[in-house]
């Protein structure tokens, strides 16, 4: 099984302490210096990454892991009560923490750390930091996709990595087809029913 060239090139960067940063920078090579905005989860985000992205005229917002280098400890170690927040700026980089049901550490180079009114899943009005609100707006579909795919994984931990890549791409295509079917076709169905409908084709 041969892999596309761009995947092989990205895999060359996977290794070492900054592999997540290298992967992001490699993927946006053709989109740098255009003023785009990226939304990333805490696996990829770091102060180092967002500064490098700013050098390429690319903004970034997302969640952040507390142990990442250059994360201000007065933010990451702050103990907050519900609806409390704390943040620090370092140049154009803002690192903040906000507590809803749990504490969320976040980073942004695009949005001011002001609050705006939003609606919770239960339908209640709630004030939340703009970076969190924007992250939820643009990443909610991806988070749901990851959740749905985790229920019906087609690969196993024991198979070779390049086969996992192939299976994951197949899973993504299947999920995207499911979403399009429910948007454009007749009665909506669950993801499980959609998979079973296609099973004879596998």
HUBEL-V566150 format. One record per helix or strand of 3 or more residues. SS is the DSSP state (helix for helix, strand for strand). FROM is the first residue (numbers start at 1). TO is the last residue. If there is no record, write none. Layout:
# HUBEL-V566150
ss & from & to
SS & FROM & TO
SS & FROM & TO
This chain:
# HUBEL-V566150
ss & from & to
helix & 5 & 13
helix & 19 & 27
helix & 29 & 31
strand & 37 & 40
helix & 47 & 55
strand & 59 & 63
helix & 73 & 76
strand & 85 & 90
strand & 93 & 99
strand & 103 & 108
strand & 115 & 119
strand & 125 & 129
helix & 130 & 151
helix & 161 & 184
helix & 191 & 201
